[in-house]
Amino acid sequence: MKHMVLFLLVMSLLSAGCSPVQTHGDDPPVALTKAEQETTIPLSFEEGKEEQQVTLLDRRIIKQVVKQERLGTAKLFAFLKANEDPTRLFGGIQMGDVWYEFGEVGAFPYVDKLEFQKSSLFQKPVVEVKGLCGANCPFRYEITIEEAKPSILLFVNEPVADIADLDHDGVEES
């Protein structure tokens, strides 16, 4: 009986030290080390259901342009809408005579924190727009301009998310 208890104890200790197997889609199973198990957070990804679009802007809805900056051929601006919450800032791009709106970019009290700048993402030139609507409420857009038409490449609205050198070209996107 002593040998059986000892055998079960040894087997349970051995099985406790084994790594669980983690799979990724069709990839073959990969065993994680104990350190990886303690520091790895499993993530699941799914295709987004809501797509952020750049739309034509009816200039009659603009109550006031509060900030603007020219970047190359594009003029970016933040504006307040008539008949909307007077603290919500929206983003716009003017390309020649055509005006576009791309979404909410922050709150009026944080207009001094709103930034428009050139950058690159996935080896594409982009216009980066960063704004705030509160301490845990950032807005970040990466917008491409191709054939004189803007398009949202990336939209991030999470307080803990940050963008670094995503395309590994040695230049941080943030």
N, C-alpha and C positions, 0 to 999 in steps of 0.2 A: 504494500500500500504506500509506503514511504517513497518508493521509486516512481509510482504513478503520480503522486502529488508533485514530486520534484520534476518529473517529465512535463506535466501540465504547466507548472510555474515557468520552466525554461521556455516552453513553446509560447506562452502568453507574452513573456518578455521579448522574445524574438519577433513575434508578430507586431508588437507595439512599436518596434524600431523600424518597421518597413514603411516605405514612402507610398502614399496613395498615387494612383495613376491619374493623370489629367490629360484629356483629349481636346483637340481644337478642330472642330469640323471633321474633315476627312483625314486629318493627319494621324499618323500612328501614335499610340499612347506614349507619353513621356513621363518618367518617374521624377518627382520633385525631391530635392534634398530636404532635410529637416529645416535648414535655415530658410529655404525658399518657401516652404509651407507656412512658416511663421510670418513672412513678409509679403507674400503674394496675395493679392485680392482678385478673385475671379471676376471678370467683366463679361458682360454680354452686350452685343451690338445689334442694333436693328436699324433698318432704313427709316429715315425720318418721314413722318406722315404729313407734316406741314412744311411747305416750301416757301421761303421768303422771296418775294418777287420785287423787282424794280418796276414801278408803274409810271405812266405819264402823269404829270402833276398839273392840275387845274390851278393856275395862279390865283384865281379868285378866292381860294380857300386860305391863302396865306394872310394871316393877321399881321405878322411882323417877322422880318428876318433878323435874328439876334447875333449871328456869327457867320462869317463867310471867309473863304480862302481859295485862291486859285492855285491849282496843282497841274501844271502842263496845260492841256487843252480843256480841262474840266474845272468848273467852279463849283466847289462844295459849299453847302450852307446848312444852317440849322434854323428852323422857323417854328413859330407858334401858329396853330390853326385857328381860324375863326370858328366859333361854336364848339370848341373843345375845351378840355381842362386847360386853364391858362398856365399850368406848370409843365405840361408835357411838351418836350422838344422833338421835332421830327427832322429827318435828314433829307436833303435834296441835292441833286447834281444838275448843273446846267451844262449842256453840250451844244454850243452854238446857240440856236434859237429854241432848242428843245429842252424842256424842264422835266426832271424825273424825281419821284419820291421813292425812298427805299425803306422807310420805317422809323420807329421811335428810336431816338439816340440818347435820351437822357431827360433830366428835369431842369427847369429854368434856374433853380438855385445853384446848380452845378455847371452852368454854362462856361465858367472859366476853366473847368477841367476837360472840356470837350476838345479833342485833338483830331486834326486831319493831317495825314502825312503819306508820303510815298513809301512803299515797302516792296517785298517780294514774298510769294508764297508758292511752294511747289515749282520753283523756277519760273514763275510768271510775275510780271510787274502788277502790283495791286495798289489801290488806294485804301489806306487803313483809316477807319473812323472809330474812335474810342470815346465813350461818354458814360455818365453816371446818372442814376436816379435815386441814389442813396448808398449807404455804406456797403450793403450786400446786393447791389443792383447795378451791375455793369452792363454796358452794351458794347459790342465789338463787331465791326463789319470789315470784311476783306472783299473789296469790290474790284472786279476787272473791267477794263474798258476796251472793247474790241469792236472795230468798225464803227466808232463813234457812238456805241451803245453800252451803257453800264450793265453789269450783271453781278449778283452777289455770289461770290465763290464760297465764302464761309461766314456764318453768323454765330456768335457765341454770346450767351446771356446767362452764364453761370458764375457765381461769385468765387468759386474755388478753381476755376479753369484758367490756365495761362498758356500762352503760345510761345514756344521757343524756336529753335532751329529745326523746323519740321522737314524741310527739304534737304537738310544736311549739306548746305552750300557754304557753311562757315559764317553766315550772317543770321543773327536771331531775328525772327519775324516779329517779336514783341518789342 
